[in-house]
Amino acid sequence: MAESVRTGSANRTQRNDTQRRAAARHIIASLIDTLDAALSTDREALELAVMTLAAGGHLLLEDVPGIGKTTLARALAAAIQGDVSRIQFTPDMLPSDITGVSVFNQREQQFTFYKGPIFAQIVLADEINRANPKTQAALLEAMEEKRVTVDGTTYDLPRPFTVIATQNPIEMEGTYPLPEAQLDRFMCRISLGYPHPQAEARMLMAPSGRDPLAGMKPLCTTRDILAITDTAAHVHVAPAIASYAVALLAATRESPLTRLGASPRAGLALLAMSRVRALVHGQDAVYPGDVRAMAPAVLAHRIVFSDATVGAGALARQQELLERILRDVPAPRRA
């Protein structure tokens, strides 16, 4: 009798897990398809953007002006029914412009804290590298610990909390390179690139002044995103897969092509994205191909290469060097 009860309970748990994974895959696919229909952006970049959101990470969109970075960030925010704020970074911005400020209330004879735009579930940080380093540093605690400290008092940020940041290449006038500590807090960095000629022609033929997101409606809620993140977090990772991820990280640290390799935080991000990829592909566990596929988007921006990788073509050069490092790491045959 007891054995049959345990068996029935296990079967119900398995069915519930299957249903949750199916629901998560459906939402992720709907988000990707909707963004693909609305934007003239490479589908692979859209997939990475949605998967980063599903993994509960922060996303960095880097490319030249006019490519559609801000539009993609707005589209991701519009697809989720939650609190959204947009911060336009400028060289004269202060940290308090992001976190908020305490003002002395004469009537009550005490300080009152007024929350800044960082207190939102989706924060669009537009042209983040136009802000000075002191202001950029104001995001470090928020992105890592999901809280901010102002005048000695700590305030929790809402859940989920995701920063979708855009930045121009550092050779653009008036930009400040993001420090390694902040780059390491972005789960993925994506370069959109120029649209395909056919997609760009369709965009040019659209009525002037038309907002491509005008008809977009929320496809899910922030609660759905939290549920997807939790579901993905429970996708199985075998010891051999974890060891493979560690081997990839070690290769970036030991290679003569790098001055600074990927951090342990990068390993956590790599497996988080690999779990989401496995979930999207209907797998019950993470395979070596999932880890290898996610490595370029997760690791490239966290590594300081020995070779100069700034200026025109820097992103492509970083990807090329990373591929040279990772291709010699053998994948486990069984996991």
FIDOZA-258059 format. One line per field, with one value per residue (C-alpha): chain; y, x, z. Coordinates in nm, 4 decimals, padded with zeros to 6 digits. Example, Ala and Ser with C-alpha at 12.3 -4.5 7.8 and 13.67 -1.06 7.14 Angstrom:
BEGIN
chain: A,A
py: -00.4500,-00.1060
px: 01.2300,01.3670
pz: 00.7800,00.7140
***
This chain:
BEGIN
chain: A,A,A,A,A,A,A,A,A,A,A,A,A,A,A,A,A,A,A,A,A,A,A,A,A,A,A,A,A,A,A,A,A,A,A,A,A,A,A,A,A,A,A,A,A,A,A,A,A,A,A,A,A,A,A,A,A,A,A,A,A,A,A,A,A,A,A,A,A,A,A,A,A,A,A,A,A,A,A,A,A,A,A,A,A,A,A,A,A,A,A,A,A,A,A,A,A,A,A,A,A,A,A,A,A,A,A,A,A,A,A,A,A,A,A,A,A,A,A,A,A,A,A,A,A,A,A,A,A,A,A,A,A,A,A,A,A,A,A,A,A,A,A,A,A,A,A,A,A,A,A,A,A,A,A,A,A,A,A,A,A,A,A,A,A,A,A,A,A,A,A,A,A,A,A,A,A,A,A,A,A,A,A,A,A,A,A,A,A,A,A,A,A,A,A,A,A,A,A,A,A,A,A,A,A,A,A,A,A,A,A,A,A,A,A,A,A,A,A,A,A,A,A,A,A,A,A,A,A,A,A,A,A,A,A,A,A,A,A,A,A,A,A,A,A,A,A,A,A,A,A,A,A,A,A,A,A,A,A,A,A,A,A,A,A,A,A,A,A,A,A,A,A,A,A,A,A,A,A,A,A,A,A,A,A,A,A,A,A,A,A,A,A,A,A,A,A,A,A,A,A,A,A,A,A,A,A,A,A,A,A,A,A,A,A,A,A,A,A,A,A,A,A,A,A,A,A,A,A,A,A,A,A,A,A
py: 00.0000,00.2451,00.1536,00.2289,00.5654,00.6572,00.5465,00.7512,01.0567,01.0204,00.9920,01.3073,01.4952,01.3819,01.4909,01.8297,01.8756,01.7827,02.0307,02.3113,02.2495,02.2409,02.5696,02.7292,02.6182,02.7566,03.0996,03.1219,03.0208,03.2747,03.5528,03.4686,03.4405,03.7691,03.9609,03.8054,03.9248,04.2792,04.3479,04.3407,04.1555,03.8276,03.5491,03.3953,03.7215,03.7298,03.3728,03.4578,03.7689,03.5786,03.2914,03.5364,03.6810,03.3294,03.2432,03.5423,03.7222,04.0678,04.1356,04.3624,04.4698,04.6112,04.7528,05.0747,05.3351,05.2881,04.9068,04.8692,04.7950,05.0192,04.8911,04.5316,04.6278,04.8017,04.5019,04.2617,04.4885,04.5301,04.1534,04.1131,04.2603,04.4258,04.7491,04.9030,05.2027,05.3533,05.5282,05.7372,05.7485,06.0718,06.1869,06.4246,06.1661,06.1057,05.7749,05.9204,05.9698,05.5892,05.4655,05.7495,06.0147,06.0855,06.4287,06.5826,06.6360,06.9555,06.8730,06.5231,06.6061,06.2977,06.1879,06.0468,05.8208,05.8770,05.5733,05.6109,05.4392,05.1318,05.0219,04.8381,04.4801,04.5592,04.8391,04.9643,05.1133,05.2985,05.3786,05.2647,05.3389,05.7095,05.7462,05.8143,05.5238,05.6429,05.6288,05.2943,05.1576,05.2402,04.9436,04.6849,04.6082,04.6206,04.3753,04.1251,04.1363,04.2818,04.5573,04.9060,05.0837,05.4577,05.6515,05.3288,05.1853,04.8837,04.8561,04.5393,04.5600,04.4033,04.0498,03.9633,04.2240,04.2395,04.5049,04.5251,04.7570,04.8965,05.0336,05.1667,05.0382,05.2095,05.3788,05.5924,05.9494,06.0212,05.6657,05.5058,05.1353,04.9266,04.7840,04.4080,04.3759,04.5175,04.3250,04.0076,04.0777,04.0598,03.7024,03.7498,04.0042,04.0157,04.2024,04.2543,04.3370,04.4920,04.3446,04.1253,04.3284,04.1958,04.2778,04.6221,04.6888,04.5961,04.8315,05.1170,05.0603,05.0901,05.4229,05.6949,05.7465,05.4127,05.2483,04.8773,04.7993,04.9920,04.6791,04.4611,04.3315,04.1513,03.7798,03.6800,03.8209,03.8636,03.5801,03.3582,03.4604,03.3723,03.0331,02.9695,03.0614,02.8222,02.5436,02.5846,02.5875,02.2299,02.0877,01.8121,01.8743,01.5642,01.5784,01.5221,01.8284,02.0437,01.9233,02.0119,02.3653,02.3983,02.2788,02.5514,02.8138,02.6803,02.6974,03.0706,03.1235,02.9226,03.0296,03.2560,03.4447,03.5918,03.8171,03.7502,03.4405,03.3712,03.3884,03.1307,03.3644,03.3040,02.9307,02.9820,03.1938,02.9366,02.6542,02.8734,02.9490,02.5842,02.4753,02.7143,02.5862,02.2281,02.3288,02.4966,02.1842,01.9585,01.7853,01.6543,01.7241,01.9452,01.7965,01.9073,02.0680,02.3008,02.4210,02.4642,02.6531,02.9029,02.9617,03.2422,03.4691,03.4066,03.4146,03.6470,03.9769,03.8527,03.7779,04.0218,03.9086,03.9563,04.0703,04.4168,04.3711,04.7264,04.9403,04.8246,04.4513,04.4033,04.1794,03.9508,03.9319,03.8384,03.5635,03.4323,03.4171,03.2494,02.9846,02.9112,02.8587,02.6422,02.4179,02.2166,02.1296,01.7761,01.7245,01.4268,01.1358,01.0361,01.2603
px: 00.0000,00.2718,00.4731,00.1791,00.1249,00.4901,00.4714,00.1559,00.3128,00.6262,00.4148,00.2196,00.5431,00.6819,00.3641,00.3740,00.7393,00.6572,00.3695,00.5825,00.8571,00.6095,00.4535,00.7988,00.8947,00.5685,00.6208,00.9835,00.8912,00.6060,00.8377,01.0963,00.8374,00.6693,00.9973,01.1086,00.7885,00.8171,01.1895,01.4403,01.6942,01.8788,01.6706,01.9693,02.0271,01.6596,01.6808,01.9827,01.8088,01.4946,01.6967,01.8988,01.5753,01.4466,01.7683,01.7196,02.0310,02.1250,02.1720,02.4247,02.3493,02.6585,02.6794,02.7085,02.4281,02.1132,02.1120,01.8051,01.9549,01.7129,01.4176,01.5023,01.5365,01.1963,01.0440,01.1625,01.0175,00.6887,00.6478,00.6481,00.3760,00.5804,00.7279,00.9651,01.1952,01.4356,01.7596,01.9321,02.2946,02.4882,02.8379,02.7016,02.4762,02.5230,02.4814,02.1812,02.0099,01.9953,01.9546,01.7531,01.8155,01.7318,01.5774,01.5292,01.1610,01.1291,00.7770,00.8559,01.2164,01.3528,01.4983,01.2664,01.4063,01.2845,01.3463,01.5338,01.4594,01.6598,01.3539,01.1800,01.1551,01.2941,01.5517,01.6506,01.9997,02.0435,02.3995,02.5378,02.8974,02.8258,02.8087,03.1220,03.2798,03.1432,02.7867,02.8457,02.9626,02.6233,02.4849,02.7271,02.5455,02.2054,02.3000,02.4732,02.2722,01.9422,01.9503,02.0951,02.2469,02.1903,02.3176,02.3823,02.0328,01.9778,01.6693,01.5615,01.4790,01.1655,01.1647,01.2404,01.5100,01.6755,01.8996,01.8917,02.1753,02.2871,02.6292,02.8202,03.1710,03.4346,03.5960,03.2810,03.3299,03.2138,03.2121,03.3767,03.4706,03.2805,03.5078,03.5643,03.3704,03.0589,03.0961,03.1153,02.7671,02.6064,02.5047,02.5287,02.6544,02.4903,02.5849,02.2897,02.4768,02.3201,01.9860,01.9576,01.8956,01.5399,01.4523,01.6087,01.4116,01.0850,01.1760,01.2425,00.9100,00.7127,00.5308,00.7627,00.7546,00.5838,00.6735,00.7411,00.6257,00.2980,00.0843,00.2847,00.0958,00.2353,00.2742,00.3382,00.3788,00.6852,00.5490,00.5713,00.9351,01.0114,00.8444,01.0460,01.3703,01.2872,01.1928,01.5160,01.7210,01.6076,01.7196,01.9692,02.3435,02.5622,02.9051,03.0730,02.8941,02.9983,03.3564,03.3386,03.2229,03.5103,03.7532,03.6292,03.6784,04.0255,04.1229,04.0464,04.2582,04.5594,04.5708,04.8572,04.5924,04.4406,04.5505,04.2386,04.0238,03.6603,03.5537,03.3572,03.0577,03.0966,03.0633,02.7350,02.6066,02.7231,02.5320,02.2252,02.2099,02.2829,01.9902,01.7578,01.8823,01.8197,01.4707,01.3962,01.5059,01.2849,01.5708,01.5619,01.9317,02.2130,02.4424,02.7926,02.6499,02.4369,02.7391,02.9519,02.6764,02.6297,02.9996,03.0666,02.7817,02.8515,03.2319,03.3709,03.2944,03.4349,03.7830,04.0715,04.2706,04.6450,04.5903,04.4406,04.0677,03.9388,03.8251,03.6634,03.5988,03.6755,03.3757,03.4506,03.8154,03.7200,03.4903,03.7644,04.0198,03.7709,03.6927,04.0645,04.0844,03.7747,03.8085,04.0907,03.8873,03.7486,03.3809,03.2754,03.1435,02.8887,02.7027
pz: 00.0000,00.1024,-00.2068,-00.4387,-00.2680,-00.3208,-00.6825,-00.7422,-00.5802,-00.7945,-01.1103,-01.0220,-00.9554,-01.2894,-01.4697,-01.2987,-01.3969,-01.7564,-01.7656,-01.6210,-01.8737,-02.1605,-02.0431,-02.0136,-02.3655,-02.5030,-02.3453,-02.4574,-02.8133,-02.8215,-02.7069,-02.9724,-03.2527,-03.1574,-03.1423,-03.4703,-03.6401,-03.5023,-03.5380,-03.8222,-03.6105,-03.6502,-03.4953,-03.3187,-03.1313,-03.0305,-02.9034,-02.6879,-02.5528,-02.4492,-02.3035,-02.0929,-01.9588,-01.8876,-01.7028,-01.4722,-01.5936,-01.7136,-02.0840,-02.2591,-02.6165,-02.7839,-03.1344,-03.3314,-03.3097,-03.5153,-03.5186,-03.2961,-02.9534,-02.7665,-02.9695,-02.8764,-02.5100,-02.5246,-02.7009,-02.4310,-02.1653,-02.3535,-02.3854,-02.0089,-01.7933,-01.5222,-01.3921,-01.6453,-01.6149,-01.8654,-01.7735,-02.0393,-01.9292,-01.9768,-01.8735,-01.6053,-01.4378,-01.0643,-00.8754,-00.6903,-01.0278,-01.0460,-00.6897,-00.5403,-00.2782,00.0866,00.1502,00.4935,00.5717,00.7768,00.8935,01.0201,01.1160,00.9451,00.6139,00.3466,00.0772,-00.2784,-00.4950,-00.8219,-01.1534,-01.0508,-00.8508,-01.1343,-01.2519,-01.5970,-01.6140,-01.9593,-01.9222,-02.2503,-02.3625,-02.0285,-02.1228,-02.1681,-01.7893,-01.5863,-01.3926,-01.0564,-01.1863,-01.3551,-01.0203,-00.8689,-01.0630,-00.9242,-00.5983,-00.7666,-01.0425,-00.8148,-00.4916,-00.6177,-00.3593,-00.3167,-00.0170,00.0224,00.3257,00.5135,00.4572,00.2326,00.0124,-00.1678,-00.5381,-00.6876,-00.8298,-01.0955,-01.1472,-01.4880,-01.6405,-02.0193,-02.1120,-02.4455,-02.5217,-02.8186,-02.9002,-02.6876,-02.9862,-03.0197,-02.8960,-02.5423,-02.4081,-02.1050,-02.1141,-01.8612,-01.5888,-01.5819,-01.2550,-01.4173,-01.7425,-01.5341,-01.3984,-01.7416,-01.8134,-02.1915,-02.4380,-02.7787,-03.0948,-03.3265,-03.6457,-03.9522,-04.0642,-04.3713,-04.6908,-04.7272,-04.3669,-04.3955,-04.7167,-04.5410,-04.2573,-04.5007,-04.6785,-04.3543,-04.2959,-04.1691,-03.7948,-03.7329,-03.4019,-03.4685,-03.1142,-03.1328,-03.1560,-02.9190,-02.6175,-02.3115,-02.3746,-02.0147,-01.6666,-01.4512,-01.2381,-01.5474,-01.5927,-01.2303,-01.2821,-01.5999,-01.4232,-01.1399,-01.3830,-01.5782,-01.2580,-01.1870,-01.5227,-01.4381,-01.4720,-01.4490,-01.2790,-01.6171,-01.7592,-01.4638,-01.5087,-01.8785,-01.7942,-01.5458,-01.8134,-02.0499,-01.7787,-01.6977,-02.0642,-02.0710,-01.7583,-01.8744,-02.2390,-02.3535,-02.5528,-02.2327,-01.9483,-01.7404,-01.7769,-01.6952,-01.3299,-01.1272,-01.1715,-01.5449,-01.4798,-01.2962,-01.5850,-01.8402,-01.6765,-01.6188,-01.9909,-02.0758,-01.8602,-02.0422,-02.3788,-02.2685,-02.1551,-02.4884,-02.6757,-02.4643,-02.2841,-01.9277,-01.8775,-02.0017,-02.2677,-02.3727,-02.6869,-02.4742,-02.2777,-02.5886,-02.7728,-02.4893,-02.4205,-02.6764,-02.5627,-02.1932,-02.1812,-02.4498,-02.2738,-01.9403,-02.0736,-02.1102,-02.4133,-02.4546,-02.8112,-02.8606,-02.9092,-02.9248,-03.2113,-03.5325,-03.5410,-03.1699,-03.1031,-03.3957,-03.2907,-02.9336,-03.0586,-03.2866,-03.0054,-02.7713,-03.0321,-03.0656,-02.6898,-02.6497,-02.9525,-02.7922,-02.4803,-02.5277,-02.4523,-02.2394,-02.4428,-02.1810,-01.9378
***
